[in-house]
Amino acid sequence: MLAVSSKCVRLPRALAQSKRALHDITPLSSTKAAVAQGPPGRSATTGHVATVFGCTGFLGRYVVAKLAKAGTQVIVPYRDEDEKRHLKVTGDLGQIVSMEWDLRRPDQIDECLRHSDIVYNLVGREYETKNFSYEDVHVDGAGAIASLAAQAGVDRFVHVSHLNAAHDSPSAFYRTKAAGEERVKEAFPDATIVRPATMFGYEDRLLNNIAFWPIWWKLNDMKTKVRPAHALDVAQALANVIQMPSLPGTFSLPGPSTLTYDYLLTLVSSVTYNPATAAPSIPKPVALALAKAAQHVWWPALSPDEVIRRYIDDVDVPGDWDKFGVTPDEIEEHAITYLRRYRSAENFARPVVFPASRETSSYDIA
């Protein structure tokens, strides 16, 4: 068998990779331009530098992974050393740059974003703590990051809010999300504001929580309507923004279908082969009292505001997925991926079972 020198193979490849075309250039709003180089993929370079605040959260890890996989250098601000270690391997050597930061330290925020041409703000809290309230995180924090990004001359700013953000919402979480949007618009008028619905995925607080604590999803007699979106779809939509010269405005990213808690409980029960809980629906005053009492434990527990959110339907607005070049997936397509771990050993390899329809609790084997 003839041996071929590796240098003979590398030379044509190197010549092919050195070619440039117009599609490798992404004009930015400033006088700069991002120039891509190398073959598409992890070892390529898109020419972009992105800062992802909130990168250690549920959605943030997927945004970082998709940006880094395409060859973007990503700045990952972190507070806890152990929370950002898994992000290092999502990109090639030198593409993931971790920097310590604090939401109340403008100098650290500026240091994290001053070399970037796009900044993502994914910072958010599902519950309040003694150190950070909803107002601190969703309003003051978002405003500070947007303001510093504008002062640093960052070309694009992407802010992640929530589908149900509204100033008149009974939930403080949704009210502060709406107030945060206004603060971002004031500081960065051309910001891209994305409103995803409740998301499902590996580390979600939807399917995993339903499988573990189904009783808390029986509130409102399981009539609450939600439009769950796949976290990977939302992450892909956010990652695609980097290839767009400008996309100002507010965009909604709801899931493709409107489902009730009743159906989600039935779906989780049928996929995991675990019988549905026979516990009764807890009245709202009792649930609020229990949630308030649970705030005295040191670990995160169901908060009173989360109880209020369990009674609020997702808003009925059209999705803007087409503007990001993404087609959202149905929750049934991925349910077994995230719920198989809740099956018993004897049921682990059994076929996937779905409810017969979204209006009934009977089962049908797929």
C-alpha positions in Angstrom: 0.0 0.0 0.0 1.4 3.4 -1.0 2.0 5.9 1.7 1.1 9.5 1.0 2.8 12.3 2.7 0.5 14.3 5.0 2.1 17.5 3.7 0.8 16.7 0.2 -2.7 16.5 1.6 -2.5 19.6 3.7 -1.4 21.9 1.0 -4.5 21.7 -1.2 -6.7 22.0 1.8 -4.9 25.0 3.1 -5.2 26.7 -0.3 -8.9 25.9 -0.5 -9.5 27.2 3.0 -7.7 30.5 2.3 -10.3 31.5 -0.3 -12.7 34.3 0.7 -16.2 35.1 -0.7 -18.8 37.8 0.0 -20.9 35.4 2.1 -17.9 35.2 4.6 -18.3 38.9 5.4 -21.0 40.1 7.9 -21.3 43.9 7.9 -21.8 45.3 11.4 -23.5 48.6 12.3 -20.2 50.2 13.0 -17.3 50.6 10.5 -16.2 47.0 11.3 -17.1 43.8 9.6 -16.9 40.2 10.8 -14.9 38.0 8.4 -15.3 34.2 8.6 -12.4 31.9 7.9 -11.8 28.2 7.8 -14.2 25.4 7.0 -17.6 25.5 8.7 -17.7 23.9 12.1 -16.1 23.9 15.5 -12.6 24.8 14.3 -13.7 27.7 12.1 -13.7 31.3 13.0 -16.8 33.4 12.3 -15.1 36.6 13.1 -17.6 37.4 15.8 -17.0 37.8 19.6 -20.1 37.3 21.7 -20.7 37.8 25.4 -23.4 35.7 26.9 -24.6 36.9 30.3 -26.5 34.2 32.1 -24.5 31.5 30.2 -24.5 29.2 33.2 -28.3 28.9 33.2 -30.7 26.5 31.5 -30.9 28.3 28.2 -27.4 29.9 28.3 -25.4 26.7 28.1 -27.2 25.8 24.8 -26.7 29.3 23.3 -22.9 29.1 24.2 -22.7 25.6 22.7 -24.3 26.7 19.4 -22.3 29.8 19.1 -19.0 28.1 19.8 -19.8 25.1 17.5 -20.1 27.6 14.6 -16.7 29.1 15.4 -17.6 32.2 17.4 -15.4 33.3 20.3 -17.7 33.4 23.4 -17.1 35.4 26.6 -18.7 33.5 29.5 -19.2 35.6 32.6 -19.6 33.5 35.7 -20.1 33.9 39.5 -19.3 30.4 40.6 -16.2 28.6 39.4 -17.9 25.2 39.3 -20.9 26.5 37.2 -18.9 27.3 34.1 -16.5 24.4 33.8 -18.8 22.4 31.4 -18.8 25.4 29.0 -15.1 25.2 28.3 -15.4 22.1 26.1 -18.2 23.5 23.9 -15.7 25.4 21.8 -12.3 24.9 20.2 -9.1 25.9 22.0 -9.2 29.6 23.0 -12.8 30.1 21.8 -14.4 30.0 25.3 -13.1 32.8 27.5 -14.4 32.8 31.1 -14.5 36.0 33.1 -15.7 36.5 36.7 -18.5 39.1 37.1 -21.1 40.5 39.5 -24.4 42.1 38.5 -23.7 45.0 40.8 -20.1 45.7 39.5 -20.3 47.9 36.4 -16.5 47.7 35.9 -16.7 43.9 35.6 -19.7 44.0 33.3 -17.8 46.5 31.0 -14.7 44.2 31.1 -16.8 41.3 29.9 -18.4 43.0 26.9 -16.0 45.7 25.7 -14.4 43.5 23.0 -17.7 41.9 21.8 -19.7 42.9 18.8 -22.9 41.2 20.1 -24.1 40.8 23.7 -26.8 38.4 24.9 -28.5 39.0 28.2 -30.1 35.8 29.5 -29.9 36.7 33.2 -33.1 35.9 35.1 -34.4 34.3 38.3 -37.4 32.1 38.7 -37.6 33.0 42.4 -36.3 35.8 44.6 -33.5 35.4 47.1 -32.2 37.5 50.1 -29.5 39.0 47.8 -31.4 39.5 44.5 -35.1 40.5 44.0 -36.9 40.3 40.7 -36.4 44.0 40.4 -32.6 43.7 40.9 -32.2 41.1 38.2 -34.8 41.7 35.6 -34.9 45.5 35.7 -31.8 47.1 37.2 -29.5 44.3 36.0 -30.9 44.3 32.4 -30.7 48.1 32.3 -27.1 48.2 33.5 -25.9 45.6 31.0 -27.7 47.3 28.1 -26.4 50.8 29.1 -22.8 49.6 29.4 -23.1 47.8 26.1 -24.3 51.0 24.4 -21.5 53.0 26.0 -18.9 50.4 24.8 -20.1 50.7 21.2 -21.4 47.1 21.0 -23.1 46.6 17.7 -26.0 44.4 18.7 -27.8 43.6 22.0 -30.1 40.6 22.4 -32.3 40.6 25.5 -34.3 37.5 26.5 -37.6 38.2 28.3 -40.7 36.1 28.6 -43.8 35.5 26.5 -46.1 36.6 29.3 -44.2 39.8 30.2 -46.8 42.5 31.0 -47.0 45.6 33.2 -50.4 44.6 34.6 -49.7 41.0 35.3 -50.6 39.6 38.8 -47.1 38.0 38.8 -44.1 40.1 39.9 -41.9 37.9 37.7 -43.9 38.9 34.5 -44.2 42.5 35.6 -40.5 42.9 36.1 -39.8 41.2 32.8 -41.9 43.9 31.1 -40.2 46.7 33.0 -36.8 45.2 32.1 -37.7 45.4 28.4 -38.5 49.1 28.7 -35.2 49.7 30.5 -33.3 47.9 27.8 -35.1 49.9 25.0 -34.2 53.2 26.7 -30.5 52.2 26.9 -30.2 50.4 23.6 -33.0 51.4 21.2 -32.0 48.9 18.5 -32.0 45.9 20.9 -33.4 42.6 19.8 -35.9 41.5 22.5 -36.9 37.9 22.4 -39.9 36.5 24.3 -39.8 32.7 24.6 -42.5 30.7 26.3 -41.8 28.3 29.1 -39.1 25.9 27.8 -38.5 22.2 28.1 -35.2 20.3 28.0 -32.7 18.3 30.0 -32.5 20.7 33.0 -35.9 22.3 32.6 -38.4 23.2 35.3 -41.3 21.8 33.4 -41.1 18.1 32.4 -38.7 17.3 35.2 -40.8 19.1 37.8 -44.0 17.5 36.6 -42.4 14.1 36.8 -41.0 14.8 40.3 -43.7 17.0 41.9 -46.9 16.4 39.9 -49.2 17.6 42.7 -48.0 21.2 42.2 -49.1 21.1 38.6 -52.7 20.2 39.5 -53.4 23.8 40.6 -56.2 25.6 38.8 -57.8 22.2 38.2 -55.1 21.6 35.6 -56.9 24.0 33.2 -54.0 26.5 32.7 -52.9 26.7 29.1 -49.2 26.9 28.2 -47.2 26.9 24.9 -44.0 25.1 25.8 -41.0 25.6 23.4 -37.9 23.4 23.1 -34.9 25.0 24.6 -32.7 23.9 21.7 -35.0 25.7 19.2 -34.9 28.9 21.2 -31.1 28.6 21.5 -30.8 28.1 17.8 -32.9 31.2 17.1 -30.7 33.3 19.4 -27.5 31.9 17.8 -28.9 32.8 14.3 -29.1 36.4 15.3 -25.4 36.7 15.0 -25.5 36.3 11.2 -28.1 39.1 10.9 -26.7 42.6 10.4 -29.6 44.1 12.5 -32.9 42.9 13.9 -34.4 45.5 16.2 -37.8 44.9 17.8 -39.7 42.5 20.1 -40.2 38.9 18.9 -42.3 36.1 20.4 -41.2 32.5 20.4 -44.1 30.4 21.7 -44.3 26.6 21.2 -46.2 25.3 18.2 -49.1 24.1 20.3 -51.3 25.3 23.2 -51.5 22.6 25.9 -53.1 22.3 29.3 -51.5 21.1 32.5 -53.9 18.2 32.4 -52.5 17.0 29.1 -48.9 17.5 30.3 -49.5 15.5 33.4 -51.0 12.8 31.3 -48.1 12.9 28.8 -45.5 12.6 31.6 -47.4 9.7 33.2 -47.8 7.8 30.0 -44.2 8.2 28.8 -42.7 7.2 32.1 -45.2 4.4 32.8 -45.8 5.9 36.2 -49.4 6.1 37.4 -50.8 9.6 37.6 -51.0 11.1 41.2 -54.3 10.7 42.9 -53.7 13.7 45.1 -56.5 16.3 44.9 -56.0 19.8 43.5 -54.8 22.2 46.2 -56.9 25.4 46.6 -55.0 28.6 45.7 -55.0 30.1 49.2 -53.6 26.9 50.7 -50.9 26.6 47.9 -49.9 30.2 48.5 -49.6 29.6 52.3 -47.5 26.5 51.8 -45.3 28.2 49.3 -44.7 31.1 51.6 -43.8 28.8 54.5 -41.4 26.9 52.2 -39.3 30.0 51.7 -37.8 29.4 55.2 -35.8 26.4 54.0 -32.4 27.0 52.6 -32.9 25.2 49.3 -35.0 26.6 46.4 -38.6 25.7 46.9 -41.9 26.6 45.1 -42.3 30.4 45.6 -45.6 32.2 46.0 -45.1 34.0 42.7 -44.7 30.6 41.0 -48.0 29.6 42.4 -49.6 32.7 40.9 -48.0 31.9 37.5 -49.6 28.4 37.6 -52.9 30.2 37.2 -51.9 32.4 34.2 -52.4 31.2 30.6 -49.7 31.9 28.0 -50.7 34.8 25.8 -52.2 33.9 22.4 -49.8 35.7 20.0 -48.3 34.5 16.7 -44.8 33.2 16.8 -41.9 34.9 15.0 -39.8 31.8 14.4 -39.6 32.4 10.7 -37.6 35.6 11.2 -34.9 33.5 12.9 -35.0 30.6 10.4 -36.2 28.0 12.9 -39.2 25.6 12.9 -40.2 24.7 16.5 -40.6 21.1 17.5 -43.6 19.6 19.4 -43.0 18.5 22.9 -44.0 14.9 22.1 -41.0 14.6 19.7 -38.5 15.0 22.6 -40.5 13.8 25.7 -38.9 10.4 25.9 -35.4 11.9 25.7 -35.9 13.9 28.8 -38.3 11.6 30.7 -36.8 8.1 30.2 -34.7 8.5 33.4 -38.0 8.6 35.4 -39.0 5.1 34.2 -38.5 2.1 36.5 -35.9 -0.6 35.5 -38.6 -3.0 34.2 -40.1 -0.3 32.0 -37.0 1.4 30.8 -36.9 -0.1 27.3 -40.7 -0.3 26.7 -42.2 1.4 23.7 -43.1 5.1 23.9 -46.7 5.7 24.9 -48.6 8.9 24.2 -52.1 10.0 25.2 -54.6 9.1 22.5 -55.4 12.8 22.0 -54.9 16.1 23.6 -58.4 16.2 24.8 -58.5 12.8 26.6 -56.5 11.0 29.3 -56.6 7.5 27.6 -53.3 6.1 26.2 -52.3 4.9 22.8 -49.0 3.1 22.1 -46.9 4.8 19.3 
